[in-house]
Amino acid sequence: MNNKSYRRWDSVRGNLVVNGDFDTDISGWLEGADCTATWDAGTIKVTNDSTVNSVGYQEVTTEVGEYYEYVILNITNGGRITIGASISASEYVNRISLGALEWVHGTYLSVATSAFMNLHTNSSNLGAFREYDCVSLRRISAESFRYYGDRWQGLIR
């Protein structure tokens, strides 16, 4: 999948993430402690303001017992993506040391009424940064899950 096909796919699906494509800005996204989140040519850039692993995030409303599919493009080498019931949680998704231009996708079962989409620097170096694009989260139908070779897939509701 490339950015153009993602945007086509995103426009016909029910993305719960506000401004996950970062076309013109990063509105809808928040900064964790010791973090600066900025817009950089159609991506969100998350930068450490101190020597801690900083995070840019967005809280999304979900339903307990429902399945969700996430898709995120990690632009820079070494990123980390977590999805959980709080900004510091990763009970749904914890993908570490992502490669440059790596698409991250999968599904999870929600156990809370919200999910935090967390985009980390994954570094404790002052000034370290990571960039992300094409962030999406969609509710999918559990009844339509099928196993395709190496992963489960579900149909979007």
N, C-alpha and C positions, 0 to 999 in steps of 0.2 A: 504494500500500500504506500502511496506517496501522498504528499500534502494535498494535491489537487483531488485525488480520488477520495481522501478522507473528507474533504469539505463537501463533496457531492453526497457521500454516505451520511455525513453528519446532518445535512440539511433535510433529509427525509426520515430521520430517526428522532426519537425523543430524548435528546441530550439533557440531562439534569444539571450539568455544569454550566454556569453562566460564564460566557466569554472564554470558552476553552480553546478558541482558535487564535486569540490575541491579534486579530487583524489590524487593529488601530491603537489598542491600549491594553492595560491589564485590569480594567475595572472589574469589580466582583472578587478580586483576590486580595488576601490579607498577608501581612508580614508577621512571622513569629518573632520571638525575642532575638536581638542581635542580628537582624536580617534587613537587607534592603532588596526589595523586589522592583524591577524596572522593566519597561517595554524595550525590546531590542529587535527592530526589523521583523516584527511578526512573531516574536517569541516572548516568553517570560524569562527574565534573567534573575536568579536568586543568588545573592552575594552575602558572604559572611562579614559582619561588622566587628566581630571579635574572634576569639579562638574557639568557637563552638560550631557544631553542625547546625546551620540555619535552615529555616523552612519557610516557603511561601505556601499558603493553603487556602482552601475554600470549603466551607461546610455546606453539605447538600442534604436535603430532606429525603429520607428513605423509609421503607416500611419493614417492620420486623417480619421475618419469615419469607421475604421475597428475594429472588435471585437478581443479581446485577452483573452487568458486563462492563468492564473498563477498557479503554484504549488510550494510551499516552505515548507520545513520541519524545524520547530522550535525545536531545541535540548534541550535548557535549559528553565526552568520555567521563565515566566515573559517577554518574548520577545515582540517586536513590529515590524510590517512590514508595510511599506507604499509604495505606487506606485503613482507617480505623474509626472507632467511635469517639475519639478525641484527637487533638492535635499531636499528642505524644504516643498515641496507640498505633499498632500495626497488626491487629488481630485478623484483618481481612487479607491484606496484601503487604508484603515486605520484600521488595526487589532491590538488591544492593549491587553496586559496582557495575552499572549498566554501561554498555558500549556506546560509542558515538553513533548517532542516527539509528538507535535501536527502538523498534516498536515494542511496547510492553502491553500485553493484553491478557485477559483472563476473566474468570467469573468468581463470585462469592455469594454466600447466603447471609443476608443482613440479620443481625441480632439487636439492632438499635434503630431509633427513629431518625438518625442522621449518620452521615459518613463524612469524614474529613479527608479530602483529597490533598495529600501532603507531598510537596516537591522539595527535596532536600539538596543541600550542597554536598553532603556526604564527605565533609572534610572539616578539620579543626584548624585550618590555616586561615589567618586573617586575609581577607580579600579573595578567597577562593569563591568560584561561582560555577553554576550549572545553568543550562538553558533547556526549556521544555516547550512543546507545542502540541496542538491537537489533543487536548485533554477532554475525555468524555466518560460519562457514566450513564448507563441505561438500564431500566428494569427489563428483564427477560422472562419468558415463560418457562417454568420448571418442567411442564408437561412436554415441551418440545425439545428437551435436551437429547443429544445423540453424541456418541463417542466416535470421533474421526481420527483414527490412527494414534495420535499422541495427546489428544485433549478433548474435553467436552465442549460442545457448542450448543447454544440455544437460540431460539428465534426471538426477535424483539417483539414486545407486545404492542 
